[in-house]
Amino acid sequence: MKPREQIEKIEAYSPGTPVEEVQRQLGLTKVVKLASNENPFGYSPLAEQAMIEEVQKINMYPEVALPLLAGSLAEKLGVSREQLFFGNGSDEIIRLLTTTYINQSDEAVMADVTFPRYYTDVLIGGGTPITVPLVEGVHDLEGMLAAVRAKTKMVFVCNPNNPTGTVVGKEQLLHFIERIPSHVLIVIDEAYYEYVHSTDYLETVPLLDKYPNLIVLRTFSKIYGLAGLRVGYGLMNPELVQNLMRVKEPFNVNRMAQRAALASLNDDKFVAMTRERNEQGKRIYERTFSELGLPYFSSQANFVMVDVKRPAKIVYMDLLKRGVIVRPVGYPTTIRVTIGNEEEVETFVQALKML
Ligand SMILES: *Cc1c(COP(=O)(O)O)cnc(C)c1O
């Protein structure tokens, strides 16, 4: 059996190496995983309580339009419920967008390097990804705009960008949004929105009413610590929401995820605690890289990309032997390291210094 032609060009997702596998293969007892940008401080205790209650209802299908979560989030963000769409992770929303809007021979413009799902999903949809290199780790918005033409259906801006952690300037992004033609969907992926400290960061939600082709993606997987439950959301024009509703699986967000996300929304303390401790960890990483003379990109997220000045795959293996799992991504000599909790940060820093 031969799959569709596009499928043969795609590589299966390569997950961060599992902790258990490293322990078994290398005979290590202590292993820290800093490879998937998960929240090292866990999740809100309110989420746990909500899930314990919800367990009693798991014989029943979940709600299709998530009215409770939509209501609560709409109020918090100052949007209408009709502008909200929920997915089994924001990953699913990216897939639904490409499935719903990309025709054969349509193009989608994105950065190189950025979150790899955009590329894969455009290919699966039968479209053509057009990549525009980053400039010093930052999206080249002018270059991306120049790549837009009649065939372009979508542009992706990952802000902060995974894997570099960088953000695009406020004015530059606003100017970009203004100039993208109205037949092109602008997808701004803000998976790390809650981690951002920069004041030069555009608030995109207030622009939704003015730009019906604007889509903002957020998730409960990162700062809220619910990666294992799979729930993310998109903010967009209600007409776009209606079209995604036609394509999605009816029960795409499960009961536990719906309840835990709702409970997490009310826990500002957990989010603030994560934000603060992440900043402290980031400062330790930055100081260490500077001491070692290793260049890094200035990050607004919970990970940092650093140039280790040696083949990244080798450094990855050397760190693995010392019990630290990172990701060799981006460029030949760069790795991306998630900012862990205090102990994990220390373990990584010590391992790096010993290389
Ligand atoms: C983690 C991540 C996502 C996906 O998050 P889920 O909601 O868990 O699917 C989307 N975009 C970026 C840039 C990410 O890093």
The ligand as an SDF file (V2000), in Angstrom:
LIG
                    3D

 15 15  0  0  0  0  0  0  0  0999 V2000
    4.0860   23.4470   22.7650 C   0  0  0  0  0  0  0  0  0  0  0  0
    3.6930   24.2610   21.6060 C   0  0  0  0  0  0  0  0  0  0  0  0
    2.4350   24.1560   21.0030 C   0  0  0  0  0  0  0  0  0  0  0  0
    1.5170   23.0040   21.2340 C   0  0  0  0  0  0  0  0  0  0  0  0
    0.9410   22.9680   22.4020 O   0  0  0  0  0  0  0  0  0  0  0  0
   -0.2370   21.9430   22.6850 P   0  0  0  0  0  0  0  0  0  0  0  0
   -1.3250   22.8650   23.1210 O   0  0  0  0  0  0  0  0  0  0  0  0
    0.2950   21.0740   23.7560 O   0  0  0  0  0  0  0  0  0  0  0  0
   -0.5980   21.1980   21.4590 O   0  0  0  0  0  0  0  0  0  0  0  0
    2.1020   24.9970   19.9760 C   0  0  0  0  0  0  0  0  0  0  0  0
    2.9700   25.9130   19.5330 N   0  0  0  0  0  0  0  0  0  0  0  0
    4.1810   26.0380   20.0630 C   0  0  0  0  0  0  0  0  0  0  0  0
    5.0900   27.0570   19.5170 C   0  0  0  0  0  0  0  0  0  0  0  0
    4.5900   25.2100   21.1000 C   0  0  0  0  0  0  0  0  0  0  0  0
    5.8330   25.3070   21.5690 O   0  0  0  0  0  0  0  0  0  0  0  0
  1  2  1  0
  2  3  1  0
  2 14  2  0
  3  4  1  0
  3 10  2  0
  4  5  1  0
  5  6  1  0
  6  7  2  0
  6  8  1  0
  6  9  1  0
 10 11  1  0
 11 12  2  0
 12 13  1  0
 12 14  1  0
 14 15  1  0
M  END
$$$$
